[in-house]
């Protein structure tokens, strides 16, 4: 069975962290992740935990509170943490057409970079360690 993961940019090591949602543990790091819907789903989620965002706004110190949630379809330069693994779904990364981003100081959700339209779900998303994200809506 495919592992439900939360993917986010780790500001401490400059990589993408992959968190197993069931165990709430980081399974490893990567340079880039292609996130797809779980086997029984039609979309992936853009999750922002508002309590964490509120702490960022109050303290002006970033914390992990925003994720792309789904299954891993493809991954670049995976480094497992403490021998942990995950079950991905084998799918070729497809070209995504929309740049998306998230900044807790600008909006309370992920959004399209070109027009700041809020986004809560995506068809697929590539999350890169340089901070860029490309999505298919």
N, C-alpha and C positions, 0 to 999 in steps of 0.2 A: 504494500500500500504506500502511496506517495505521502511524503512528509509535508505537513502544512508549516510553512516558514514565514518569518518576518525578516525582511531584508532592510538594512539601513547603513548609512555611511558612518564609519567609525572615525571620529575626528582625532583620536589618540594615535592610531597606527596608519591612517590614510588608506585603509582598505574597506571593503564591504563586509559587514558582519552578517552572518546567517544564523538566525535564532530559531530553534525548534519551538513552535508555539506550545506544543503539548508539555514538554519538559521545562520550558522557559530557560533553556541553556543555549549558549552560543555553541554551534557545532563546528564552526570554522570561519575562515576569511577568504575573500577572493578579490580579484582585480575587477571583475565584472560579472553580473548575474542577469540572465534572461528569465523573467518571472512570468509564469502562465497560470491559468485557472487550475484549481484542483480538479481531479477526475469528474466529480459530480457537480461542478460549478460552471458558470458561463463567463465569469469575470473575476478579476483580482481586485483587492481592496486597497485604497489609500487611507491609512489609519493615522489619525492625529489624536493623541491622548491629551485632552484639554487641560487636565490638572498639571501635566508636565509642561505644557506650553505656558500656562499661567506662571509657573515657577521661573521659567526662562525670562518672561517679561518682567517679573518682580525682581529677580536676583541678577539679571543680565549675565547669567552663566548657563551655557548650553548643557542639556542632558538628553538622554535617549527618550524620545516621546513620539516619534513619527516613523512610520514603516510602510513598505509595500508588502502586502500579505498575499501569498499564493503558494505555488509549487515552483521548484526550480526546473526550468526546461533545458537550460544550458548554462555553463559556468566556465570562467577563465581563471586559471592559476589558483585552484582551490587548495587551501592549507587547512587540514583538519586540526581541531583543537582537542588535546588530550585523548586522541584516538576516537573521537566521536564521529558519527556519520549521519547521513540523511538519505532518504530514497527520493531521487528526482524522477522526473518524467522525461523520457528521451524525445526531444523535439528540437528541430533546427531553429536557431534564432532567425526571425524574419525582420526585414527592415521596418523600423517603426518611423512614423511620420510626424509626430508631434513632440516638441520639447516641453517637458514639464519640470516644475521645481517646487520647493517648499522652503519658506523662510518664516520662522515664527514671529518676526517683527513686522512682516508685511501682511500676512493673512493667516486665518485659523485653519486652513486646509491646503492640500496640494493644489496647484493651479497651472494652467497653460501659461507658458512663459511669454507668448506673444500678446495675449490680451487679458491676462489675469483672471480668466474664467475658472471658478472652482471645480475641482474634480474629486469624485469619491470612488469611482470604479473605472477600471481599464480592461481592455481585452488582453494586452500583453505590455510588458515594460522591461526595458534594459536599464539597469542601475549600474553606474560606473564609479570607480574610485575617485575620479577627478571631480565628482559632484554632479555630473550631467546625467539626465534621465531622458530616454526617448520612449514614447508610448504609442500604442495603437488604441484609439478610443472606440 
